Structures are given as structure tokens and as C-alpha cells.
Amino acid sequence: MAAPVGSKANPSKYDCYPDLADDEPYFVIRAGDPLASALVELHAYIGAGQAGAAHNKLAEIMDLTRGKPPRPSDSPKYRETFAISSAMEHWRDARR
């Protein structure tokens, strides 16, 4: 059985790893994350300008998370996620 597209063994033809600058921040969402497929689909809908589908997918994501307690704001993983987001923004701004 062939490895699924987008995997380490079968990268997508749009795989970004070879093109990443040494100082470019990135964030990986793995298939094991229960929200992974929905978040990637949301990204695709937004990129394609499909606002209605994006809205529906976001509502689905919110439903998936509604019954789970939020990660504490002092969680190291939570804080690092926001640090990566901030680093991405600063990296882009420095290259405009």
C-alpha cells in the first residue's frame, strides 16, 4: 500500500519543507490531531474564496470543540502556538 499523499514518505507536490528559509517559522498539524482535517479544509476554503463553505467548516470545528475543556492559558503548548503565530507575522512583515 502506497503512503498517503502529504505524508513524510509521499510529500505533496506543494510540500513547503524544501523551500522553507532557515529562519522561516512554520507550524505542523498532524493527522492525529482530531481537528487536523477540518482545519486544513477550512484553510482550503478560505484560500479558494469560498466564504460560505468556510463559515460552515468553522461552525463544524466549533461544534467539535464545544464539549471539551479549553487548554489552560498558561499551558506551554498554548503559549508556544501563539509565539509561532507572532513569529510568522513578524517574519512576513520584515519581508514586505
C-alpha positions in Angstrom: 0.0 0.0 0.0 1.4 3.4 -1.0 1.9 6.1 1.6 -0.9 8.7 1.6 -0.2 12.0 -0.2 1.1 14.7 2.1 3.0 12.2 4.3 6.7 12.1 5.0 7.1 9.1 2.6 4.9 10.7 -0.1 5.1 14.5 0.1 2.6 16.6 -1.7 3.9 18.3 -4.9 3.2 21.5 -3.0 5.2 20.4 0.1 6.9 23.5 1.6 9.7 22.0 3.6 12.3 22.1 0.8 11.5 25.8 0.2 11.5 27.0 3.9 14.0 29.6 4.7 16.3 28.7 7.6 14.7 31.4 9.7 11.1 30.9 8.5 8.7 29.9 11.2 6.3 27.1 10.4 3.5 25.1 12.2 2.7 21.4 11.6 -0.8 20.0 12.1 -0.5 16.2 12.2 -3.3 13.8 11.2 -3.5 12.5 14.8 -4.9 15.9 15.9 -8.7 15.5 16.0 -9.1 18.9 14.3 -6.5 18.4 11.7 -8.6 17.6 8.6 -11.2 20.2 9.5 -8.5 22.9 9.9 -6.8 22.1 6.7 -10.2 22.1 4.9 -11.0 25.5 6.4 -7.7 26.8 5.1 -8.5 25.5 1.6 -12.0 27.1 1.6 -10.6 30.4 2.8 -7.9 30.3 0.2 -10.4 29.5 -2.6 -12.6 32.4 -1.5 -15.5 30.0 -0.6 -16.8 32.1 2.4 -20.0 30.0 2.9 -18.1 26.7 3.0 -15.5 28.3 5.3 -18.2 29.5 7.6 -19.8 26.1 7.7 -16.5 24.4 8.4 -15.7 26.8 11.2 -19.1 26.1 12.7 -18.3 22.3 12.5 -14.9 22.9 14.2 -16.6 24.9 17.0 -19.1 22.0 17.5 -16.2 19.5 17.7 -14.6 21.6 20.4 -17.7 22.7 22.3 -17.7 19.7 24.7 -14.0 19.7 25.5 -12.4 21.9 28.2 -10.1 24.5 26.8 -6.4 24.2 27.2 -5.3 26.4 30.1 -3.9 29.7 29.0 -0.7 29.0 31.0 -0.1 25.8 29.1 3.3 25.8 27.4 1.9 24.3 24.2 -0.8 27.0 24.1 1.8 29.8 24.6 4.2 28.4 22.1 1.4 28.2 19.4 0.8 31.9 19.9 4.6 32.6 19.8 4.8 30.8 16.5 1.9 32.8 15.1 3.5 36.0 16.2 6.9 35.0 14.7 5.1 34.2 11.4 3.6 37.7 11.3 6.9 39.4 12.1 8.8 37.3 9.5 6.3 38.3 6.8 6.3 41.9 7.8 10.1 42.0 7.6 10.0 40.9 4.0 7.3 43.3 2.7 
